Structure formats: C-alpha cells, structure tokens
Amino acid sequence: MSDAPPPANGTAPQADRYAAIAAQIGTVLRLPATGAWPAVPHKLDAACAHAIVAAAAAGRPLLVRGEPGVGKSQLARAAAHLLGRPFLAAVVQPDSEYQELLWALDHTARLADAQLGERDKVREVGNYIGPGALWWALDWRSAETQADRCRHNFNPPDDLDPALHLEQGCVLLIDEIDKADIALANGLLEVLGNGQFAVPPLGLAVRPASHPPPLVVLTSNDTRQLPAALLRRCVVLRMELPAEPLRWFLDRGETHFPDLDPGVLGAAALQILADRAACAATARTGPAEYLDLLRALSEVAADAQGQLEWLARLSVYFKKSHAG
C-alpha cells in the first residue's frame, strides 16, 4: 500500500486558479443549489481557503474535523465552487460499509430475476453491480456505462454537468465518516492512497482515466478516533470556534441574514452562547442552532422590535442544555 499521492491527470497549470481562491478570502461565496443541497452563502476564511488549495495541489483528500454545525460539509461545496468542479456527496450512516462507496452487488435483484427465470441475465454478474460514489468520482465514463446495467447503488444529482466533470473532475464529499464503524475508514485506505480500486467480478480497475482525479473531502465530528494511516493520507483541517466566539457568531449571522437588525443578531447570539456554556460537552448548542433561531425570527416578524419579542418566546426551543 503506497503513501504516495496518485499522479495528476492533467497538465494545465493551476497557479491562476489557486491565486484566485486566495483572492476571495474574506468574501461571501454564493453556493448554488445542487441535488438536495439548497443555495447558501458561505464566507471564506483564510484557513479554509488554504486547506482547499493544499489538498487540491497535493492531490490528497481533505479531512475536515470539528463539532457539528461549524460548516464542514458546506466547505466541500465551497471547494467545488472555487475549483469550478461539480459536487458529489455521500452521507455515511452507522451501518454503512466502505464497499458501498466503491461498488455494490444487488443480491436481491439477482435472486428476483432467478425466480422469474431470467437465466441469461442472472449469469452475467455485471448486471447487478452498481457503481458507488467513489467510482463516479474517479471515472465518470465507466460508472455511467455500468449504471446503464445496474443503477441501484448511487445516483449523481440530475443537475450535475457530465461535460464539466469530464473536463475538471469533481469534488466528492464523504460526510461524517466517523459515524460508521472504523472498518469503513480502514477500508478506504487503499483507494484514497492509490487513487484507484479494483472491481474483481468485472476484471476492472477504476482509476481517473478520462478526467482529472477528484478532490475527496471527508468530514468527521470526532465522535471516534480515526486510523493513523488515514490521517497520513489526508490534508487535515480542524474547524473550531474561537476562544471568544461572539464575533464569529455575529459574522455568520450577518452572512446568512444580512437584513436582520444587528441588535437581533447580537441578542440571539448571546442567548445561544450562554446556553452553550451550560451544555454537556457531547451535545452543545452551536452555530446550527443560532442560524435556525435567526431563520425563525426572520419569518415570524418583519421588524426588529417584533423579532426581539419573539426571541424571548422562541429561544428556549433552540437551546440544548435542558435536552442532554
């Protein structure tokens, strides 16, 4: 198993692209809707911009660590936007297995066809192998060809532009990798280290043959320890709230709700932060609850006075100190 990054598939210089990313530090990116992900604003800070450049330039996955709600998943979308690449996402579940991210054999469909007497179809195992998210990310063309035979495992969003994928590669988010058993992270070591994997039933090696390799973004809520070998294969960014987080909260509030009165933003932030200090370490009130509270206030009243009145009524329902 190699620790060396996979070779770059493109020869065009990327210096201008990376310089353009650095030039957008401090600006608000308008991330478009894609698939089930809504359009959102994203303020780009220096650490995130530099981590994106480091991972893309080194040809390494980007592992983003931090508590829920700090914007780890959204950073992957920002990376796709900044790099001019399509965005794919696979959300890990507690029962997820690494094999599903590569390819999966649909035993149920094969059994059903056997019972229906589809002997010729059943003999060809390839009729039941569905490409996973990493297959689509690494080699779109072969995944598309295989999906014509069996499309049960992973479906790219309908609004994704295949031509752009073939030209630029993509950004693949593997979200909350620590939610599953550590076997999932261990299983990904080879494909993340070598940039390819085998599909033995088809005698096929999946690698970036028709377009540049993807930027893979992994997120972790740090609920369990990840393998050291995985950390070695990744560029690592830890997204943390600052020691004095009020200004950080206000900045996010202004980014997402620029029409709200500063007094409302500040009052809501102070309530969320006070509750955060009273929470257990395992489930703390944070940025997600703050933005949800602001969203509710923006809907229930049109002026600052009305929003402050509603804040007194609604804020308790966004606090977590009483829910632990």
KEMIGU-99568 format. One record per atom (N, C-alpha, C): residue in one letter; z, y, x. Coordinates in pm, whole numbers, padded with zeros to 5 digits, always signed. Layout:
// residues N
AZYX/...
// end
This chain:
// residues 324
M+00000-00119+00085/M+00000+00000+00000/M+00000+00123+00088/S-00092+00213+00064/S-00110+00326+00153/S-00036+00449+00101/D+00022+00526+00194/D+00081+00654+00159/D-00019+00767+00175/A-00139+00737+00223/A-00240+00840+00244/A-00299+00883+00111/P-00327+01015+00092/P-00388+01058-00034/P-00530+01009-00045/P-00581+00991-00167/P-00720+00948-00184/P-00814+01054-00132/P-00931+01013-00082/P-01025+01111-00030/P-01077+01202-00140/A-01100+01327-00107/A-01158+01420-00203/A-01299+01377-00237/N-01339+01395-00364/N-01469+01350-00409/N-01571+01463-00410/G-01522+01585-00396/G-01613+01699-00398/G-01612+01769-00264/T-01716+01843-00233/T-01725+01910-00104/T-01723+02062-00118/A-01731+02113-00243/A-01733+02258-00262/A-01598+02316-00224/P-01598+02428-00150/P-01470+02488-00110/P-01393+02537-00232/Q-01262+02518-00229/Q-01176+02558-00340/Q-01093+02681-00307/A-01115+02741-00192/A-01030+02853-00150/A-01030+02966-00252/D-01146+02997-00307/D-01152+03107-00405/D-01073+03072-00530/R-01081+02947-00573/R-01006+02904-00691/R-00856+02917-00668/Y-00809+02874-00551/Y-00666+02881-00522/Y-00621+03026-00506/A-00704+03109-00447/A-00670+03251-00435/A-00661+03316-00573/A-00747+03274-00663/A-00744+03328-00799/A-00616+03288-00871/I-00567+03166-00845/I-00441+03123-00905/I-00328+03211-00854/A-00322+03232-00725/A-00216+03317-00668/A-00222+03459-00725/A-00342+03507-00751/A-00357+03643-00802/A-00303+03657-00945/Q-00284+03545-01015/Q-00237+03552-01154/Q-00087+03533-01168/I-00016+03525-01054/I+00130+03515-01059/I+00186+03638-01129/G+00274+03615-01224/G+00335+03724-01299/G+00260+03763-01425/T+00143+03704-01448/T+00066+03735-01567/T+00091+03631-01676/V+00054+03666-01798/V+00068+03575-01911/V-00066+03507-01936/L-00068+03375-01922/L-00189+03297-01949/L-00193+03263-02098/R-00311+03266-02156/R-00328+03227-02296/R-00386+03086-02298/L-00301+02988-02316/L-00345+02849-02311/L-00404+02812-02447/P-00528+02766-02451/P-00591+02735-02580/P-00537+02606-02640/A-00553+02593-02769/A-00518+02468-02836/A-00609+02357-02785/T-00553+02237-02770/T-00633+02121-02732/T-00568+01997-02788/G-00646+01914-02858/G-00589+01796-02920/G-00477+01835-03014/A-00360+01773-02996/A-00244+01803-03080/A-00157+01914-03022/W-00200+01974-02911/W-00121+02078-02845/W-00166+02215-02894/P-00074+02297-02947/P-00114+02428-03002/P-00139+02530-02892/A-00206+02638-02928/A-00225+02751-02837/A-00089+02817-02811/V-00062+02847-02685/V+00066+02909-02647/V+00044+03005-02531/P+00130+03108-02519/P+00129+03190-02397/P+00213+03124-02289/H+00181+03149-02165/H+00256+03092-02054/H+00260+03194-01941/K+00381+03239-01906/K+00394+03333-01795/K+00404+03255-01664/L+00313+03283-01574/L+00303+03207-01449/L+00394+03268-01342/D+00488+03189-01291/D+00571+03238-01181/D+00521+03182-01048/A+00574+03235-00941/A+00523+03202-00808/A+00547+03055-00774/A+00665+03001-00804/A+00695+02863-00767/A+00599+02767-00835/C+00572+02790-00964/C+00482+02702-01037/C+00339+02713-00986/A+00295+02836-00962/A+00158+02856-00911/A+00141+02788-00776/H+00238+02804-00689/H+00227+02745-00555/H+00234+02594-00560/A+00314+02538-00653/A+00321+02392-00666/A+00188+02336-00715/I+00123+02405-00808/I-00008+02360-00857/I-00109+02359-00742/V-00109+02466-00664/V-00202+02474-00551/V-00171+02365-00448/A-00043+02343-00419/A-00005+02243-00320/A-00053+02104-00362/A-00031+02068-00488/A-00070+01935-00534/A-00221+01919-00539/A-00289+02020-00595/A-00435+02009-00606/A-00501+02008-00469/A-00454+02091-00377/A-00515+02099-00244/A-00487+01975-00161/A-00370+01914-00181/A-00333+01794-00104/A-00387+01666-00167/G-00436+01673-00290/G-00482+01554-00359/G-00368+01461-00397/R-00253+01521-00426/R-00134+01443-00461/R-00093+01470-00606/P-00022+01375-00670/P+00036+01403-00801/P+00143+01512-00788/L+00166+01582-00898/L+00271+01683-00904/L+00381+01630-00994/L+00500+01610-00940/L+00616+01567-01017/L+00700+01690-01049/V+00718+01718-01179/V+00794+01834-01223/V+00924+01785-01285/R+01036+01827-01228/R+01167+01780-01270/R+01247+01895-01329/G+01334+01864-01424/G+01420+01966-01483/G+01464+01926-01622/E+01558+02001-01676/E+01611+01969-01809/E+01506+01993-01916/P+01520+01934-02034/P+01424+01957-02143/P+01417+02105-02181/G+01297+02149-02214/G+01279+02283-02266/G+01246+02391-02167/V+01239+02357-02037/V+01212+02462-01938/V+01063+02485-01915/G+00977+02405-01980/G+00833+02428-01969/G+00760+02334-01877/K+00813+02214-01855/K+00749+02121-01762/K+00614+02074-01814/S+00609+02032-01939/S+00482+01984-01996/S+00380+02097-02005/Q+00428+02214-02042/Q+00338+02329-02055/Q+00277+02366-01921/L+00350+02340-01812/L+00296+02370-01680/L+00171+02288-01652/A+00166+02164-01701/A+00046+02083-01683/A-00073+02147-01753/R-00051+02200-01872/R-00159+02270-01943/R-00200+02395-01867/A-00102+02465-01810/A-00135+02583-01730/A-00218+02544-01609/A-00186+02431-01547/A-00263+02384-01432/A-00408+02359-01471/A-00429+02295-01587/A-00566+02269-01633/A-00640+02400-01656/H-00572+02496-01716/H-00632+02626-01742/H-00670+02697-01612/L-00579+02696-01517/L-00602+02767-01391/L-00710+02700-01306/L-00717+02568-01312/L-00815+02495-01232/L-00949+02480-01302/G-00956+02523-01429/G-01081+02510-01504/G-01116+02365-01535/R-01014+02285-01568/R-01034+02142-01593/R-00989+02106-01735/P-01048+02001-01793/P-00997+01950-01920/P-00856+01894-01904/F-00785+01887-02016/F-00646+01842-02017/F-00632+01713-02097/L-00573+01612-02034/L-00539+01486-02100/L-00388+01467-02092/A-00331+01399-02191/A-00186+01379-02191/A-00151+01242-02245/A-00056+01177-02180/A+00001+01051-02227/A+00152+01068-02225/V+00216+01048-02340/V+00360+01065-02352/V+00427+00928-02341/V+00516+00914-02245/V+00585+00788-02220/V+00694+00767-02325/Q+00706+00645-02374/Q+00810+00606-02468/Q+00904+00504-02402/P+01024+00484-02459/P+01118+00389-02395/P+01061+00250-02373/D+00969+00206-02460/D+00912+00072-02445/D+00776+00073-02377/S+00735+00187-02322/S+00604+00194-02256/S+00604+00111-02127/E+00488+00053-02097/E+00469-00020-01972/E+00355+00045-01895/Y+00364+00038-01762/Y+00264+00106-01680/Y+00124+00055-01708/Q+00113-00074-01745/Q-00019-00133-01769/Q-00096-00056-01876/E-00025-00004-01976/E-00090+00068-02085/E-00160+00195-02035/L-00110+00253-01927/L-00172+00373-01873/L-00301+00341-01798/L-00318+00214-01760/L-00439+00171-01690/L-00538+00109-01789/W-00499-00001-01847/W-00580-00069-01948/W-00491-00168-02022/A-00535-00206-02141/A-00456-00298-02222/A-00548-00396-02293/L-00501-00519-02305/L-00575-00623-02374/L-00521-00638-02517/D-00608-00621-02615/D-00568-00626-02755/D-00569-00772-02804/H-00456-00838-02784/H-00446-00979-02821/H-00454-00996-02973/T-00402-00900-03046/T-00402-00912-03193/T-00544-00913-03248/A-00627-00821-03199/A-00766-00816-03245/A-00842-00942-03206/R-00813-00992-03087/R-00883-01113-03041/R-00846-01233-03128/L-00717-01243-03162/L-00673-01353-03248/L-00735-01341-03387/A-00741-01219-03437/A-00800-01200-03570/A-00947-01240-03571/D-01021-01203-03466/D-01163-01240-03458/D-01179-01392-03445/A-01087-01454-03372/A-01093-01600-03358/A-01074-01668-03493/Q-00984-01615-03572/Q-00959-01672-03703/Q-01076-01651-03798/L-01154-01544-03771/L-01273-01517-03852/L-01396-01591-03802/G-01379-01666-03695/G-01490-01745-03643/G-01586-01669-03556/E-01543-01552-03500/E-01629-01473-03412/E-01626-01531-03271/R-01682-01649-03255/R-01667-01720-03129/R-01733-01649-03011/D-01854-01601-03031/D-01924-01535-02920/D-01849-01409-02875/K-01798-01335-02970/K-01724-01214-02936/K-01594-01246-02865/V-01526-01348-02912/V-01396-01384-02854/V-01411-01433-02711/R-01523-01498-02680/R-01543-01549-02544/R-01546-01435-02441/E-01591-01317-02480/E-01601-01204-02388/E-01471-01122-02393/V-01385-01142-02293/V-01255-01074-02294/V-01272-00922-02288/G-01382-00877-02233/G-01405-00734-02223/G-01416-00665-02358/N-01442-00742-02463/N-01447-00683-02597/N-01310-00640-02648/Y-01206-00673-02573/Y-01070-00646-02620/Y-00988-00567-02516/I-01054-00517-02414/I-00984-00438-02312/I-01011-00289-02338/G-00903-00217-02367/G-00915-00074-02394/G-00871+00008-02274/P-00950+00107-02231/P-00911+00191-02116/P-00793+00281-02149/G-00700+00291-02055/G-00584+00379-02070/G-00610+00518-02016/A-00509+00603-02023/A-00525+00742-01984/A-00568+00758-01838/L-00512+00677-01749/L-00549+00688-01607/L-00692+00643-01583/W-00740+00548-01660/W-00880+00506-01647/W-00971+00622-01684/W-00944+00686-01798/W-01026+00801-01839/W-01020+00912-01734/A-00902+00935-01679/A-00887+01043-01582/A-00960+01015-01451/L-00957+00889-01407/L-01018+00854-01279/L-01169+00837-01288/D-01218+00777-01396/D-01363+00752-01406/D-01404+00759-01553/W-01441+00878-01595/W-01474+00901-01735/W-01588+00813-01782/R-01692+00800-01700/R-01811+00728-01745/R-01781+00581-01774/S-01711+00513-01683/S-01684+00372-01707/S-01584+00354-01821/A-01490+00449-01837/A-01397+00442-01950/A-01471+00459-02082/E-01566+00551-02084/E-01644+00574-02206/E-01726+00450-02241/T-01784+00388-02139/T-01862+00266-02161/T-01773+00155-02215/Q-01655+00138-02155/Q-01565+00033-02201/Q-01510+00063-02340/A-01486+00190-02370/A-01432+00227-02501/A-01531+00199-02613/D-01661+00195-02580/D-01759+00157-02682/D-01740+00013-02726/R-01678-00069-02639/R-01649-00208-02674/R-01511-00221-02739/C-01416-00142-02693/C-01279-00152-02744/C-01208-00019-02723/R-01182+00053-02831/R-01118+00184-02821/R-00985+00182-02898/H-00893+00099-02853/H-00765+00091-02925/H-00650+00149-02844/N-00667+00171-02715/N-00554+00199-02628/N-00525+00348-02614/F-00625+00428-02579/F-00605+00571-02556/F-00732+00644-02597/N-00717+00748-02675/N-00832+00827-02719/N-00821+00969-02667/P-00915+01014-02584/P-00914+01153-02541/P-00927+01246-02661/P-00878+01369-02652/P-00892+01462-02765/P-01038+01488-02798/D-01066+01505-02926/D-01204+01523-02971/D-01267+01650-02915/D-01184+01751-02885/D-01239+01878-02838/D-01258+01882-02686/L-01230+01771-02618/L-01250+01768-02472/L-01399+01769-02440/D-01437+01843-02339/D-01576+01856-02297/D-01606+01755-02186/P-01677+01645-02217/P-01705+01545-02113/P-01784+01602-01996/A-01874+01696-02023/A-01953+01753-01914/A-01864+01827-01814/L-01763+01899-01866/L-01670+01968-01777/L-01585+01869-01699/H-01545+01761-01765/H-01469+01656-01696/H-01551+01597-01581/L-01677+01568-01608/L-01762+01509-01505/L-01787+01605-01390/E-01783+01734-01417/E-01808+01832-01311/E-01682+01865-01231/Q-01568+01880-01300/Q-01447+01930-01236/Q-01335+01827-01221/G-01346+01711-01289/G-01230+01625-01300/G-01138+01680-01408/C-01016+01630-01417/C-00926+01674-01523/C-00785+01688-01470/V-00697+01738-01555/V-00553+01733-01530/V-00496+01633-01630/L-00425+01533-01580/L-00362+01431-01665/L-00212+01449-01661/L-00152+01473-01776/L-00007+01480-01788/L+00047+01342-01829/I+00140+01289-01750/I+00217+01170-01788/I+00358+01221-01813/D+00391+01237-01940/D+00508+01314-01981/D+00632+01227-01994/E+00743+01275-01935/E+00874+01210-01944/E+00870+01068-01888/I+00829+01058-01764/I+00815+00927-01700/I+00949+00856-01689/D+01058+00931-01686/D+01190+00870-01673/D+01244+00814-01804/K+01169+00834-01914/K+01215+00780-02043/K+01204+00628-02046/A+01109+00573-01976/A+01088+00428-01974/A+01166+00364-01860/D+01166+00232-01858/D+01231+00157-01751/D+01168+00193-01617/I+01246+00180-01511/I+01199+00215-01378/I+01077+00133-01337/A+01054+00020-01404/A+00938-00063-01373/A+00808+00014-01397/L+00808+00108-01492/L+00686+00186-01515/L+00654+00273-01395/A+00754+00342-01342/A+00731+00425-01224/A+00689+00342-01105/N+00754+00226-01087/N+00717+00138-00975/N+00574+00087-00991/G+00535+00058-01115/G+00400+00006-01137/G+00291+00105-01106/L+00324+00234-01110/L+00223+00337-01083/L+00206+00369-00936/L+00288+00310-00851/L+00285+00347-00709/L+00147+00325-00647/E+00085+00212-00676/E-00043+00183-00611/E-00153+00278-00657/V-00163+00297-00789/V-00271+00383-00838/V-00250+00527-00796/L-00125+00575-00794/L-00101+00712-00752/L-00116+00728-00601/G-00086+00622-00527/G-00101+00630-00382/G-00243+00616-00335/N-00320+00527-00401/N-00456+00497-00356/N-00565+00563-00439/G-00527+00614-00556/G-00625+00680-00641/G-00723+00584-00706/Q-00684+00459-00724/Q-00771+00361-00789/Q-00689+00241-00833/F-00748+00158-00919/F-00682+00035-00960/F-00789-00065-01004/A-00749-00190-01013/A-00842-00297-01049/A-00820-00339-01194/V-00929-00386-01255/V-00924-00449-01387/V-00974-00591-01366/P-00886-00684-01326/P-00930-00819-01288/P-01014-00892-01393/P-00983-00885-01523/P-01066-00960-01620/P-01212-00915-01621/L-01238-00792-01578/L-01375-00741-01576/L-01436-00742-01436/G-01355-00778-01335/G-01404-00771-01197/G-01441-00630-01158/L-01363-00532-01204/L-01398-00391-01191/L-01289-00316-01116/A-01330-00225-01027/A-01237-00132-00963/A-01261+00007-01021/V-01157+00068-01074/V-01168+00201-01133/V-01128+00303-01028/R-01222+00390-00994/R-01196+00495-00896/R-01281+00616-00932/P-01252+00734-00875/P-01329+00855-00909/P-01468+00850-00847/A-01560+00784-00916/A-01695+00766-00863/A-01790+00874-00912/S-01767+00929-01030/S-01866+01019-01090/S-01817+01163-01101/H-01694+01191-01059/H-01643+01328-01066/H-01521+01338-00974/P-01472+01459-00946/P-01354+01473-00859/P-01233+01401-00916/P-01140+01359-00830/P-01020+01290-00879/P-00935+01384-00962/P-00854+01329-01052/P-00771+01414-01137/P-00649+01468-01063/L-00595+01575-01117/L-00460+01617-01079/L-00366+01553-01181/V-00281+01462-01134/V-00186+01394-01222/V-00054+01470-01216/V-00004+01510-01332/V+00125+01580-01341/V+00223+01488-01412/L+00331+01453-01344/L+00439+01372-01401/L+00556+01463-01434/T+00620+01443-01548/T+00741+01519-01576/T+00859+01424-01589/S+00977+01474-01553/S+01099+01395-01561/S+01214+01485-01603/N+01292+01439-01700/N+01413+01510-01742/N+01535+01471-01659/D+01510+01391-01554/D+01616+01346-01463/D+01724+01265-01535/T+01682+01187-01634/T+01778+01101-01703/T+01804+00972-01625/R+01715+00937-01534/R+01738+00823-01446/R+01671+00850-01312/Q+01717+00783-01210/Q+01665+00803-01075/Q+01527+00741-01063/L+01435+00814-01002/L+01300+00763-00980/L+01292+00698-00841/P+01198+00604-00823/P+01188+00536-00694/P+01155+00633-00580/A+01216+00610-00466/A+01189+00695-00350/A+01042+00690-00311/A+00979+00574-00329/A+00838+00561-00295/A+00751+00650-00383/L+00791+00670-00508/L+00717+00759-00595/L+00731+00903-00549/L+00853+00941-00512/L+00876+01078-00464/L+00791+01107-00341/R+00775+01007-00253/R+00695+01028-00132/R+00549+01054-00164/R+00502+01002-00273/R+00361+01016-00308/R+00331+01146-00384/C+00436+01222-00416/C+00418+01338-00502/C+00456+01468-00432/V+00393+01575-00476/V+00445+01709-00454/V+00549+01731-00563/V+00668+01779-00527/V+00779+01785-00622/V+00818+01930-00648/L+00827+01963-00776/L+00874+02094-00820/L+00993+02074-00911/R+01103+02139-00882/R+01219+02137-00972/R+01224+02270-01046/M+01215+02262-01178/M+01223+02382-01261/M+01367+02395-01311/E+01435+02499-01266/E+01575+02519-01301/E+01595+02660-01354/L+01692+02675-01440/L+01731+02809-01484/L+01806+02878-01371/P+01787+03008-01356/P+01862+03079-01251/P+02010+03082-01282/A+02091+03113-01181/A+02237+03119-01199/A+02275+03223-01305/E+02203+03332-01312/E+02222+03435-01415/E+02099+03433-01504/P+02098+03353-01611/P+01974+03324-01683/P+01934+03423-01791/L+02014+03527-01818/L+01982+03616-01930/L+01843+03678-01916/R+01814+03732-01799/R+01683+03796-01779/R+01571+03692-01795/W+01595+03573-01749/W+01495+03465-01761/W+01467+03437-01908/F+01573+03428-01989/F+01555+03403-02133/F+01479+03519-02199/L+01519+03640-02167/L+01453+03756-02227/L+01305+03759-02190/D+01274+03723-02068/D+01134+03722-02024/D+01053+03622-02106/R+01109+03504-02130/R+01038+03404-02213/R+01026+03452-02357/G+01131+03514-02407/G+01125+03565-02542/G+01018+03671-02559/E+01008+03761-02464/E+00906+03867-02469/E+00766+03808-02458/T+00752+03701-02379/T+00621+03638-02363/T+00573+03575-02493/H+00662+03506-02561/H+00624+03432-02682/H+00629+03517-02808/F+00716+03618-02809/F+00732+03701-02929/F+00734+03849-02890/P+00620+03900-02844/P+00616+04038-02794/P+00644+04143-02901/D+00634+04108-03029/D+00655+04206-03136/D+00801+04214-03180/L+00886+04124-03132/L+01026+04130-03170/L+01097+04242-03095/D+01191+04305-03162/D+01269+04415-03103/D+01353+04362-02985/P+01361+04437-02875/P+01442+04392-02761/P+01586+04363-02798/G+01639+04437-02894/G+01777+04411-02936/G+01793+04274-02999/V+01692+04232-03076/V+01694+04098-03136/V+01682+03992-03028/L+01591+04012-02935/L+01575+03916-02825/L+01705+03900-02748/G+01771+04013-02719/G+01894+04008-02642/G+02010+03945-02717/A+02025+03979-02845/A+02135+03924-02924/A+02120+03773-02940/A+01998+03728-02964/A+01974+03585-02976/A+02000+03513-02845/A+01956+03572-02734/A+01976+03510-02603/A+02125+03498-02570/L+02202+03600-02601/L+02346+03595-02571/L+02415+03486-02651/Q+02373+03467-02777/Q+02434+03361-02858/Q+02398+03223-02803/I+02272+03205-02766/I+02229+03076-02711/I+02300+03047-02580/L+02312+03147-02494/L+02376+03125-02364/L+02525+03099-02379/A+02590+03165-02474/A+02732+03139-02498/A+02752+02996-02545/D+02662+02949-02632/D+02674+02810-02678/D+02643+02713-02565/R+02548+02749-02481/R+02511+02662-02368/R+02632+02637-02278/A+02712+02741-02257/A+02829+02727-02171/A+02933+02633-02230/A+02930+02613-02362/A+03026+02526-02428/A+02974+02385-02450/C+02851+02357-02409/C+02788+02227-02433/C+02826+02125-02326/A+02817+01999-02365/A+02828+01893-02266/A+02706+01896-02176/A+02720+01849-02055/A+02611+01856-01957/A+02490+01774-01998/T+02510+01674-02083/T+02399+01585-02119/T+02309+01640-02229/A+02355+01739-02306/A+02274+01793-02416/A+02308+01940-02435/R+02249+02024-02352/R+02283+02165-02354/R+02180+02248-02430/T+02229+02346-02503/T+02139+02443-02565/T+02059+02512-02455/G+01930+02535-02480/G+01847+02591-02374/G+01730+02672-02426/P+01627+02684-02343/P+01511+02767-02379/P+01441+02723-02507/A+01433+02594-02532/A+01363+02547-02652/A+01434+02596-02778/E+01568+02589-02779/E+01644+02636-02895/E+01631+02787-02910/Y+01628+02858-02800/Y+01611+03003-02803/Y+01478+03041-02867/L+01371+02978-02825/L+01240+03010-02882/L+01231+02967-03028/D+01293+02856-03064/D+01294+02814-03204/D+01369+02917-03290/L+01480+02967-03240/L+01557+03067-03313/L+01475+03195-03330/L+01408+03238-03224/L+01325+03357-03234/L+01210+03336-03333/R+01154+03219-03334/R+01045+03190-03428/R+01095+03201-03571/A+01213+03147-03596/A+01270+03156-03730/A+01297+03301-03769/L+01353+03379-03679/L+01383+03518-03709/L+01256+03597-03737/S+01150+03568-03664/S+01025+03641-03685/S+00963+03610-03820/E+01001+03496-03879/E+00946+03455-04008/E+01028+03505-04127/V+01159+03519-04110/V+01245+03548-04226/V+01262+03696-04252/A+01229+03782-04156/A+01243+03927-04176/A+01141+04000-04093/A+01098+04116-04144/A+00992+04192-04076/A+01046+04301-03985/D+01174+04337-03999/D+01229+04446-03919/D+01351+04398-03842/A+01390+04474-03740/A+01498+04433-03651/A+01631+04419-03725/Q+01658+04511-03817/Q+01786+04504-03889/Q+01796+04376-03970/G+01689+04343-04039/G+01689+04219-04117/G+01699+04096-04028/Q+01633+04099-03914/Q+01638+03986-03822/Q+01778+03967-03766/L+01848+04078-03736/L+01985+04067-03686/L+02078+04012-03794/E+02054+04049-03918/E+02136+03995-04026/E+02114+03844-04040/W+01988+03803-04029/W+01957+03660-04037/W+02008+03585-03915/L+02013+03652-03801/L+02064+03588-03680/L+02208+03540-03702/A+02289+03621-03768/A+02427+03582-03793/A+02434+03460-03884/R+02335+03442-03971/R+02336+03329-04065/R+02276+03202-04005/L+02174+03219-03920/L+02095+03104-03877/L+02133+03048-03740/S+02191+03130-03655/S+02204+03090-03515/S+02286+02962-03498/V+02383+02939-03585/V+02468+02821-03570/V+02386+02691-03576/Y+02276+02693-03647/Y+02196+02572-03665/Y+02109+02540-03542/F+02103+02632-03449/F+02027+02610-03326/F+02119+02582-03207/K+02249+02578-03233/K+02345+02554-03126/K+02374+02405-03116/K+02404+02359-02994/K+02424+02216-02970/K+02567+02180-02932/S+02655+02280-02912/S+02790+02248-02865/S+02866+02166-02968/H+02835+02183-03097/H+02905+02110-03201/H+02836+01976-03233/A+02721+01950-03167/A+02643+01830-03200/A+02659+01719-03099/G+02733+01744-02992/G+02745+01644-02886/G+02842+01532-02922/
// end
